[in-house]
């Protein structure tokens, strides 16, 4: 998936809540981790490029309002720091997003 730091996002699923928040808090000013999480969330919700199991669908339902808030106007640069704070404050959702991150497809040589 273009625009997603696959390795980094996949590592988030192994971290605890405090570690996830710290990772987001300490990311670079370009906010690549935040952008990757939002990109992946968009692909989960709208493009359906990331298939979810029934268990994962149920887990996401708990976060419906937060997901809508994160994806609303997510492309507006001025709102990105607010989206990052929401992710920092909700490490359970970050972990859930990270758990759905598919492995990078093998490259044809």
N, CA, C and O atoms as CSV, one atom per row, in Angstrom:
chain,resi,resn,atom,element,x,y,z
A,1,UNK,N,N,0.846,-1.179,0.000
A,1,UNK,CA,C,0.000,0.000,0.000
A,1,UNK,C,C,0.883,1.230,0.000
A,1,UNK,O,O,1.725,1.404,0.881
A,2,UNK,N,N,0.691,2.062,-0.972
A,2,UNK,CA,C,1.489,3.276,-1.084
A,2,UNK,C,C,1.169,4.222,0.058
A,2,UNK,O,O,0.020,4.338,0.485
A,3,UNK,N,N,2.198,4.894,0.547
A,3,UNK,CA,C,1.999,5.895,1.579
A,3,UNK,C,C,1.883,5.345,2.984
A,3,UNK,O,O,1.535,6.086,3.903
A,4,UNK,N,N,2.164,4.075,3.178
A,4,UNK,CA,C,2.061,3.479,4.512
A,4,UNK,C,C,3.418,2.919,4.912
A,4,UNK,O,O,4.028,2.153,4.166
A,5,UNK,N,N,3.880,3.302,6.080
A,5,UNK,CA,C,5.114,2.753,6.637
A,5,UNK,C,C,4.770,1.396,7.230
A,5,UNK,O,O,4.546,1.271,8.434
A,6,UNK,N,N,4.729,0.391,6.383
A,6,UNK,CA,C,4.229,-0.927,6.766
A,6,UNK,C,C,4.970,-1.490,7.965
A,6,UNK,O,O,4.345,-1.912,8.938
A,7,UNK,N,N,6.297,-1.501,7.906
A,7,UNK,CA,C,7.079,-2.099,8.998
A,7,UNK,C,C,6.799,-1.393,10.322
A,7,UNK,O,O,6.562,-2.044,11.339
A,8,UNK,N,N,6.827,-0.078,10.306
A,8,UNK,CA,C,6.619,0.701,11.525
A,8,UNK,C,C,5.226,0.478,12.083
A,8,UNK,O,O,5.064,0.247,13.281
A,9,UNK,N,N,4.225,0.545,11.228
A,9,UNK,CA,C,2.842,0.375,11.677
A,9,UNK,C,C,2.638,-1.034,12.240
A,9,UNK,O,O,1.975,-1.205,13.262
A,10,UNK,N,N,3.199,-2.024,11.584
A,10,UNK,CA,C,3.055,-3.406,12.069
A,10,UNK,C,C,3.689,-3.586,13.447
A,10,UNK,O,O,3.205,-4.389,14.245
A,11,UNK,N,N,4.758,-2.856,13.737
A,11,UNK,CA,C,5.406,-2.943,15.049
A,11,UNK,C,C,4.525,-2.370,16.160
A,11,UNK,O,O,4.633,-2.795,17.310
A,12,UNK,N,N,3.669,-1.428,15.837
A,12,UNK,CA,C,2.820,-0.792,16.847
A,12,UNK,C,C,1.897,-1.788,17.547
A,12,UNK,O,O,1.548,-1.602,18.713
A,13,UNK,N,N,1.505,-2.838,16.838
A,13,UNK,CA,C,0.572,-3.799,17.440
A,13,UNK,C,C,1.198,-4.568,18.596
A,13,UNK,O,O,0.486,-5.172,19.399
A,14,UNK,N,N,2.528,-4.547,18.686
A,14,UNK,CA,C,3.221,-5.261,19.762
A,14,UNK,C,C,3.502,-4.382,20.979
A,14,UNK,O,O,3.944,-4.878,22.015
A,15,UNK,N,N,3.247,-3.083,20.856
A,15,UNK,CA,C,3.575,-2.149,21.926
A,15,UNK,C,C,2.415,-1.986,22.902
A,15,UNK,O,O,1.258,-2.250,22.572
A,16,UNK,N,N,2.750,-1.551,24.094
A,16,UNK,CA,C,1.731,-1.227,25.092
A,16,UNK,C,C,1.182,0.164,24.833
A,16,UNK,O,O,1.697,0.898,23.989
A,17,UNK,N,N,0.144,0.520,25.556
A,17,UNK,CA,C,-0.531,1.809,25.370
A,17,UNK,C,C,0.424,2.989,25.550
A,17,UNK,O,O,0.422,3.915,24.738
A,18,UNK,N,N,1.233,2.964,26.597
A,18,UNK,CA,C,2.166,4.065,26.839
A,18,UNK,C,C,3.210,4.167,25.737
A,18,UNK,O,O,3.589,5.267,25.336
A,19,UNK,N,N,3.673,3.030,25.249
A,19,UNK,CA,C,4.678,3.019,24.183
A,19,UNK,C,C,4.105,3.534,22.860
A,19,UNK,O,O,4.785,4.230,22.107
A,20,UNK,N,N,2.866,3.187,22.595
A,20,UNK,CA,C,2.208,3.685,21.377
A,20,UNK,C,C,2.072,5.202,21.449
A,20,UNK,O,O,2.396,5.907,20.493
A,21,UNK,N,N,1.592,5.696,22.579
A,21,UNK,CA,C,1.445,7.147,22.743
A,21,UNK,C,C,2.789,7.850,22.609
A,21,UNK,O,O,2.880,8.897,21.966
A,22,UNK,N,N,3.833,7.282,23.212
A,22,UNK,CA,C,5.170,7.879,23.134
A,22,UNK,C,C,5.702,7.862,21.704
A,22,UNK,O,O,6.331,8.825,21.264
A,23,UNK,N,N,5.459,6.789,20.986
A,23,UNK,CA,C,5.905,6.696,19.592
A,23,UNK,C,C,5.270,7.803,18.759
A,23,UNK,O,O,5.952,8.462,17.973
A,24,UNK,N,N,3.991,8.004,18.926
A,24,UNK,CA,C,3.305,9.060,18.172
A,24,UNK,C,C,3.766,10.444,18.618
A,24,UNK,O,O,3.977,11.332,17.792
A,25,UNK,N,N,3.918,10.618,19.912
A,25,UNK,CA,C,4.339,11.906,20.455
A,25,UNK,C,C,5.740,12.281,19.960
A,25,UNK,O,O,6.028,13.457,19.739
A,26,UNK,N,N,6.599,11.291,19.789
A,26,UNK,CA,C,7.989,11.542,19.423
A,26,UNK,C,C,8.292,11.384,17.937
A,26,UNK,O,O,9.457,11.426,17.541
A,27,UNK,N,N,7.268,11.203,17.110
A,27,UNK,CA,C,7.551,11.043,15.686
A,27,UNK,C,C,8.019,12.368,15.083
A,27,UNK,O,O,7.870,13.426,15.694
A,28,UNK,N,N,8.573,12.297,13.902
A,28,UNK,CA,C,9.121,13.493,13.244
A,28,UNK,C,C,8.017,14.505,12.939
A,28,UNK,O,O,6.828,14.191,12.994
A,29,UNK,N,N,8.435,15.703,12.622
A,29,UNK,CA,C,7.473,16.764,12.310
A,29,UNK,C,C,6.696,16.478,11.031
A,29,UNK,O,O,5.662,17.097,10.782
A,30,UNK,N,N,7.184,15.548,10.222
A,30,UNK,CA,C,6.454,15.175,8.994
A,30,UNK,C,C,5.295,14.240,9.299
A,30,UNK,O,O,4.449,14.004,8.437
A,31,UNK,N,N,5.244,13.708,10.506
A,31,UNK,CA,C,4.149,12.866,10.996
A,31,UNK,C,C,3.843,11.681,10.084
A,31,UNK,O,O,2.681,11.415,9.779
A,32,UNK,N,N,4.885,10.968,9.647
A,32,UNK,CA,C,4.686,9.839,8.747
A,32,UNK,C,C,3.903,8.701,9.391
A,32,UNK,O,O,3.118,8.035,8.717
A,33,UNK,N,N,4.105,8.472,10.675
A,33,UNK,CA,C,3.376,7.389,11.346
A,33,UNK,C,C,1.890,7.736,11.415
A,33,UNK,O,O,1.037,6.901,11.115
A,34,UNK,N,N,1.591,8.959,11.806
A,34,UNK,CA,C,0.198,9.413,11.863
A,34,UNK,C,C,-0.448,9.320,10.485
A,34,UNK,O,O,-1.559,8.808,10.350
A,35,UNK,N,N,0.239,9.808,9.474
A,35,UNK,CA,C,-0.303,9.760,8.107
A,35,UNK,C,C,-0.512,8.320,7.662
A,35,UNK,O,O,-1.507,8.008,7.007
A,36,UNK,N,N,0.414,7.448,8.011
A,36,UNK,CA,C,0.286,6.040,7.634
A,36,UNK,C,C,-0.920,5.401,8.303
A,36,UNK,O,O,-1.662,4.651,7.668
A,37,UNK,N,N,-1.118,5.696,9.585
A,37,UNK,CA,C,-2.281,5.150,10.294
A,37,UNK,C,C,-3.583,5.660,9.683
A,37,UNK,O,O,-4.531,4.893,9.513
A,38,UNK,N,N,-3.634,6.941,9.356
A,38,UNK,CA,C,-4.849,7.498,8.749
A,38,UNK,C,C,-5.082,6.917,7.356
A,38,UNK,O,O,-6.221,6.651,6.972
A,39,UNK,N,N,-4.014,6.724,6.611
A,39,UNK,CA,C,-4.115,6.127,5.269
A,39,UNK,C,C,-4.657,4.705,5.378
A,39,UNK,O,O,-5.558,4.314,4.635
A,40,UNK,N,N,-4.105,3.947,6.300
A,40,UNK,CA,C,-4.559,2.573,6.494
A,40,UNK,C,C,-6.015,2.548,6.947
A,40,UNK,O,O,-6.800,1.730,6.469
A,41,UNK,N,N,-6.376,3.435,7.860
A,41,UNK,CA,C,-7.760,3.512,8.329
A,41,UNK,C,C,-8.708,3.856,7.180
A,41,UNK,O,O,-9.802,3.299,7.088
A,42,UNK,N,N,-8.292,4.764,6.313
A,42,UNK,CA,C,-9.086,5.113,5.139
A,42,UNK,C,C,-9.282,3.886,4.253
A,42,UNK,O,O,-10.385,3.625,3.774
A,43,UNK,N,N,-8.193,3.130,4.039
A,43,UNK,CA,C,-8.274,1.931,3.209
A,43,UNK,C,C,-9.167,0.860,3.834
A,43,UNK,O,O,-9.810,0.088,3.122
A,44,UNK,N,N,-9.202,0.818,5.135
A,44,UNK,CA,C,-10.077,-0.134,5.826
A,44,UNK,C,C,-11.539,0.263,5.645
A,44,UNK,O,O,-12.387,-0.569,5.321
A,45,UNK,N,N,-11.815,1.527,5.856
A,45,UNK,CA,C,-13.206,1.992,5.892
A,45,UNK,C,C,-13.831,2.287,4.537
A,45,UNK,O,O,-15.006,1.990,4.324
A,46,UNK,N,N,-13.072,2.863,3.626
A,46,UNK,CA,C,-13.676,3.339,2.389
A,46,UNK,C,C,-13.342,2.512,1.155
A,46,UNK,O,O,-14.237,2.167,0.382
A,47,UNK,N,N,-12.092,2.195,0.965
A,47,UNK,CA,C,-11.737,1.473,-0.253
A,47,UNK,C,C,-11.931,-0.027,-0.099
A,47,UNK,O,O,-12.000,-0.760,-1.086
A,48,UNK,N,N,-12.018,-0.479,1.156
A,48,UNK,CA,C,-12.150,-1.910,1.465
A,48,UNK,C,C,-10.954,-2.699,0.929
A,48,UNK,O,O,-11.047,-3.903,0.692
A,49,UNK,N,N,-9.820,-1.997,0.741
A,49,UNK,CA,C,-8.601,-2.650,0.262
A,49,UNK,C,C,-7.999,-3.561,1.327
A,49,UNK,O,O,-7.214,-4.460,1.025
A,50,UNK,N,N,-8.379,-3.315,2.565
A,50,UNK,CA,C,-7.891,-4.139,3.671
A,50,UNK,C,C,-9.091,-4.915,4.211
A,50,UNK,O,O,-9.938,-4.342,4.895
A,51,UNK,N,N,-9.171,-6.193,3.915
A,51,UNK,CA,C,-10.304,-6.989,4.397
A,51,UNK,C,C,-10.189,-7.226,5.903
A,51,UNK,O,O,-9.097,-7.438,6.431
A,52,UNK,N,N,-11.324,-7.187,6.577
A,52,UNK,CA,C,-11.370,-7.412,8.019
A,52,UNK,C,C,-12.121,-8.691,8.338
A,52,UNK,O,O,-13.075,-9.055,7.649
A,53,UNK,N,N,-11.685,-9.362,9.381
A,53,UNK,CA,C,-12.438,-10.512,9.885
A,53,UNK,C,C,-13.660,-9.968,10.633
A,53,UNK,O,O,-13.728,-8.777,10.937
A,54,UNK,N,N,-14.602,-10.827,10.919
A,54,UNK,CA,C,-15.787,-10.395,11.663
A,54,UNK,C,C,-15.389,-9.872,13.042
A,54,UNK,O,O,-15.968,-8.901,13.531
A,55,UNK,N,N,-14.413,-10.508,13.660
A,55,UNK,CA,C,-13.935,-10.070,14.971
A,55,UNK,C,C,-13.353,-8.659,14.884
A,55,UNK,O,O,-13.604,-7.829,15.758
A,56,UNK,N,N,-12.576,-8.386,13.835
A,56,UNK,CA,C,-12.005,-7.057,13.650
A,56,UNK,C,C,-13.095,-6.015,13.373
A,56,UNK,O,O,-13.030,-4.895,13.880
A,57,UNK,N,N,-14.088,-6.384,12.572
A,57,UNK,CA,C,-15.198,-5.465,12.304
A,57,UNK,C,C,-15.894,-5.077,13.597
A,57,UNK,O,O,-16.199,-3.906,13.820
A,58,UNK,N,N,-16.143,-6.063,14.449
A,58,UNK,CA,C,-16.779,-5.786,15.734
A,58,UNK,C,C,-15.905,-4.896,16.609
A,58,UNK,O,O,-16.411,-4.012,17.299
A,59,UNK,N,N,-14.609,-5.126,16.581
A,59,UNK,CA,C,-13.689,-4.310,17.377
A,59,UNK,C,C,-13.687,-2.859,16.889
A,59,UNK,O,O,-13.611,-1.936,17.699
A,60,UNK,N,N,-13.768,-2.656,15.585
A,60,UNK,CA,C,-13.795,-1.294,15.045
A,60,UNK,C,C,-15.102,-0.579,15.382
A,60,UNK,O,O,-15.106,0.642,15.542
A,61,UNK,N,N,-16.211,-1.312,15.493
A,61,UNK,CA,C,-17.508,-0.691,15.792
A,61,UNK,C,C,-17.473,0.083,17.104
A,61,UNK,O,O,-18.164,1.090,17.252
A,62,UNK,N,N,-16.686,-0.377,18.036
A,62,UNK,CA,C,-16.557,0.306,19.326
A,62,UNK,C,C,-15.992,1.709,19.134
A,62,UNK,O,O,-16.260,2.604,19.936
A,63,UNK,N,N,-15.221,1.899,18.089
A,63,UNK,CA,C,-14.529,3.167,17.842
A,63,UNK,C,C,-15.163,3.980,16.715
A,63,UNK,O,O,-14.516,4.875,16.170
A,64,UNK,N,N,-16.405,3.693,16.356
A,64,UNK,CA,C,-17.047,4.346,15.203
A,64,UNK,C,C,-16.926,5.868,15.211
A,64,UNK,O,O,-16.482,6.463,14.229
A,65,UNK,N,N,-17.317,6.493,16.308
A,65,UNK,CA,C,-17.310,7.968,16.365
A,65,UNK,C,C,-15.904,8.521,16.213
A,65,UNK,O,O,-15.696,9.524,15.531
A,66,UNK,N,N,-14.948,7.874,16.843
A,66,UNK,CA,C,-13.558,8.308,16.756
A,66,UNK,C,C,-13.031,8.143,15.333
A,66,UNK,O,O,-12.324,9.019,14.834
A,67,UNK,N,N,-13.360,7.047,14.681
A,67,UNK,CA,C,-12.921,6.806,13.306
A,67,UNK,C,C,-13.479,7.888,12.385
A,67,UNK,O,O,-12.758,8.410,11.534
A,68,UNK,N,N,-14.743,8.223,12.548
A,68,UNK,CA,C,-15.347,9.278,11.723
A,68,UNK,C,C,-14.617,10.596,11.960
A,68,UNK,O,O,-14.318,11.321,11.011
A,69,UNK,N,N,-14.332,10.905,13.212
A,69,UNK,CA,C,-13.623,12.137,13.533
A,69,UNK,C,C,-12.216,12.149,12.920
A,69,UNK,O,O,-11.762,13.175,12.414
A,70,UNK,N,N,-11.544,11.019,12.969
A,70,UNK,CA,C,-10.194,10.929,12.404
A,70,UNK,C,C,-10.196,11.083,10.887
A,70,UNK,O,O,-9.287,11.692,10.322
A,71,UNK,N,N,-11.200,10.540,10.233
A,71,UNK,CA,C,-11.216,10.561,8.774
A,71,UNK,C,C,-11.868,11.809,8.183
A,71,UNK,O,O,-11.701,12.087,6.995
A,72,UNK,N,N,-12.594,12.550,8.982
A,72,UNK,CA,C,-13.206,13.777,8.503
A,72,UNK,C,C,-12.124,14.824,8.298
A,72,UNK,O,O,-11.403,15.179,9.230
A,73,UNK,N,N,-12.017,15.307,7.085
A,73,UNK,CA,C,-11.028,16.333,6.734
A,73,UNK,C,C,-9.611,15.917,7.085
A,73,UNK,O,O,-8.790,16.772,7.420
A,74,UNK,N,N,-9.301,14.638,7.019
A,74,UNK,CA,C,-7.967,14.144,7.387
A,74,UNK,C,C,-6.870,14.695,6.484
A,74,UNK,O,O,-5.709,14.740,6.889
A,75,UNK,N,N,-7.210,15.108,5.286
A,75,UNK,CA,C,-6.197,15.604,4.353
A,75,UNK,C,C,-5.844,17.070,4.571
A,75,UNK,O,O,-4.878,17.559,3.985
A,76,UNK,N,N,-6.603,17.780,5.399
A,76,UNK,CA,C,-6.302,19.192,5.651
A,76,UNK,C,C,-5.097,19.275,6.578
A,76,UNK,O,O,-5.138,18.767,7.699
A,77,UNK,N,N,-4.020,19.917,6.112
A,77,UNK,CA,C,-2.773,19.941,6.881
A,77,UNK,C,C,-2.913,20.544,8.275
A,77,UNK,O,O,-2.258,20.067,9.202
A,78,UNK,N,N,-3.717,21.544,8.457
A,78,UNK,CA,C,-3.879,22.183,9.760
A,78,UNK,C,C,-4.526,21.285,10.793
A,78,UNK,O,O,-4.377,21.520,11.992
A,79,UNK,N,N,-5.236,20.271,10.359
A,79,UNK,CA,C,-5.931,19.374,11.275
A,79,UNK,C,C,-5.110,18.144,11.650
A,79,UNK,O,O,-5.484,17.400,12.556
A,80,UNK,N,N,-4.000,17.930,10.961
A,80,UNK,CA,C,-3.194,16.740,11.213
A,80,UNK,C,C,-2.681,16.639,12.659
A,80,UNK,O,O,-2.717,15.549,13.229
A,81,UNK,N,N,-2.208,17.726,13.267
A,81,UNK,CA,C,-1.780,17.624,14.675
A,81,UNK,C,C,-2.918,17.208,15.619
A,81,UNK,O,O,-2.683,16.496,16.596
A,82,UNK,N,N,-4.126,17.643,15.335
A,82,UNK,CA,C,-5.272,17.238,16.156
A,82,UNK,C,C,-5.571,15.757,15.969
A,82,UNK,O,O,-5.913,15.064,16.927
A,83,UNK,N,N,-5.442,15.275,14.748
A,83,UNK,CA,C,-5.654,13.841,14.475
A,83,UNK,C,C,-4.595,13.023,15.204
A,83,UNK,O,O,-4.888,11.962,15.754
A,84,UNK,N,N,-3.363,13.524,15.202
A,84,UNK,CA,C,-2.267,12.841,15.894
A,84,UNK,C,C,-2.564,12.745,17.391
A,84,UNK,O,O,-2.349,11.697,18.000
A,85,UNK,N,N,-3.055,13.827,17.980
A,85,UNK,CA,C,-3.404,13.806,19.411
A,85,UNK,C,C,-4.507,12.800,19.701
A,85,UNK,O,O,-4.468,12.111,20.720
A,86,UNK,N,N,-5.482,12.711,18.818
A,86,UNK,CA,C,-6.554,11.724,18.998
A,86,UNK,C,C,-5.984,10.309,18.978
A,86,UNK,O,O,-6.384,9.465,19.780
A,87,UNK,N,N,-5.063,10.052,18.076
A,87,UNK,CA,C,-4.442,8.733,18.020
A,87,UNK,C,C,-3.609,8.472,19.276
A,87,UNK,O,O,-3.639,7.370,19.823
A,88,UNK,N,N,-2.871,9.479,19.731
A,88,UNK,CA,C,-2.077,9.343,20.964
A,88,UNK,C,C,-2.966,8.977,22.153
A,88,UNK,O,O,-2.586,8.170,23.002
A,89,UNK,N,N,-4.134,9.572,22.200
A,89,UNK,CA,C,-5.054,9.365,23.324
A,89,UNK,C,C,-5.843,8.065,23.218
A,89,UNK,O,O,-6.527,7.675,24.164
A,90,UNK,N,N,-5.752,7.398,22.076
A,90,UNK,CA,C,-6.527,6.177,21.845
A,90,UNK,C,C,-5.630,5.056,21.315
A,90,UNK,O,O,-5.786,4.609,20.179
A,91,UNK,N,N,-4.694,4.612,22.150
A,91,UNK,CA,C,-3.759,3.587,21.688
A,91,UNK,C,C,-4.435,2.257,21.336
A,91,UNK,O,O,-3.891,1.484,20.547
A,92,UNK,N,N,-5.618,1.979,21.912
A,92,UNK,CA,C,-6.320,0.731,21.572
A,92,UNK,C,C,-6.705,0.733,20.099
A,92,UNK,O,O,-6.601,-0.288,19.420
A,93,UNK,N,N,-7.153,1.897,19.608
A,93,UNK,CA,C,-7.510,2.005,18.191
A,93,UNK,C,C,-6.262,1.893,17.325
A,93,UNK,O,O,-6.291,1.241,16.281
A,94,UNK,N,N,-5.172,2.517,17.741
A,94,UNK,CA,C,-3.923,2.438,16.985
A,94,UNK,C,C,-3.478,0.977,16.873
A,94,UNK,O,O,-3.063,0.522,15.807
A,95,UNK,N,N,-3.569,0.264,17.972
A,95,UNK,CA,C,-3.178,-1.146,17.979
A,95,UNK,C,C,-4.075,-1.964,17.038
A,95,UNK,O,O,-3.601,-2.859,16.339
A,96,UNK,N,N,-5.351,-1.650,17.032
A,96,UNK,CA,C,-6.302,-2.330,16.152
A,96,UNK,C,C,-5.986,-2.031,14.683
A,96,UNK,O,O,-6.005,-2.935,13.847
A,97,UNK,N,N,-5.700,-0.777,14.372
A,97,UNK,CA,C,-5.329,-0.413,12.996
A,97,UNK,C,C,-4.058,-1.161,12.600
A,97,UNK,O,O,-3.975,-1.734,11.513
A,98,UNK,N,N,-3.075,-1.149,13.488
A,98,UNK,CA,C,-1.794,-1.812,13.208
A,98,UNK,C,C,-1.976,-3.305,12.976
A,98,UNK,O,O,-1.284,-3.895,12.146
A,99,UNK,N,N,-2.895,-3.912,13.698
A,99,UNK,CA,C,-3.129,-5.350,13.566
A,99,UNK,C,C,-3.728,-5.711,12.205
A,99,UNK,O,O,-3.628,-6.858,11.770
A,100,UNK,N,N,-4.341,-4.754,11.541
A,100,UNK,CA,C,-4.943,-5.020,10.232
A,100,UNK,C,C,-3.989,-4.745,9.086
A,100,UNK,O,O,-4.300,-5.051,7.935
A,101,UNK,N,N,-2.834,-4.175,9.383
A,101,UNK,CA,C,-1.878,-3.800,8.342
A,101,UNK,C,C,-1.362,-5.047,7.634
A,101,UNK,O,O,-0.708,-5.890,8.247
A,102,UNK,N,N,-1.657,-5.161,6.349
A,102,UNK,CA,C,-1.204,-6.349,5.611
A,102,UNK,C,C,0.293,-6.281,5.357
A,102,UNK,O,O,0.871,-5.195,5.307
A,103,UNK,N,N,0.916,-7.430,5.199
A,103,UNK,CA,C,2.337,-7.415,4.858
A,103,UNK,C,C,2.521,-6.805,3.474
A,103,UNK,O,O,1.640,-6.881,2.618
A,104,UNK,N,N,3.665,-6.209,3.283
A,104,UNK,CA,C,3.964,-5.604,1.979
A,104,UNK,C,C,4.036,-6.731,0.930
A,104,UNK,O,O,4.689,-7.748,1.165
A,105,UNK,N,N,3.379,-6.558,-0.206
A,105,UNK,CA,C,3.430,-7.605,-1.235
A,105,UNK,C,C,4.856,-7.803,-1.737
A,105,UNK,O,O,5.647,-6.861,-1.773
A,106,UNK,N,N,5.168,-9.002,-2.112
A,106,UNK,CA,C,6.504,-9.315,-2.630
A,106,UNK,C,C,6.718,-8.570,-3.930
A,106,UNK,O,O,5.811,-8.444,-4.754
A,107,UNK,N,N,7.936,-8.077,-4.098
A,107,UNK,CA,C,8.255,-7.346,-5.319
A,107,UNK,C,C,8.730,-8.322,-6.390
A,107,UNK,O,O,9.460,-9.271,-6.107
A,108,UNK,N,N,8.309,-8.074,-7.604
A,108,UNK,CA,C,8.721,-8.898,-8.728
A,108,UNK,C,C,10.057,-8.359,-9.223
A,108,UNK,O,O,10.208,-7.162,-9.467
A,109,UNK,N,N,11.020,-9.260,-9.368
A,109,UNK,CA,C,12.362,-8.830,-9.804
A,109,UNK,C,C,12.592,-9.226,-11.239
A,109,UNK,O,O,13.659,-8.955,-11.791
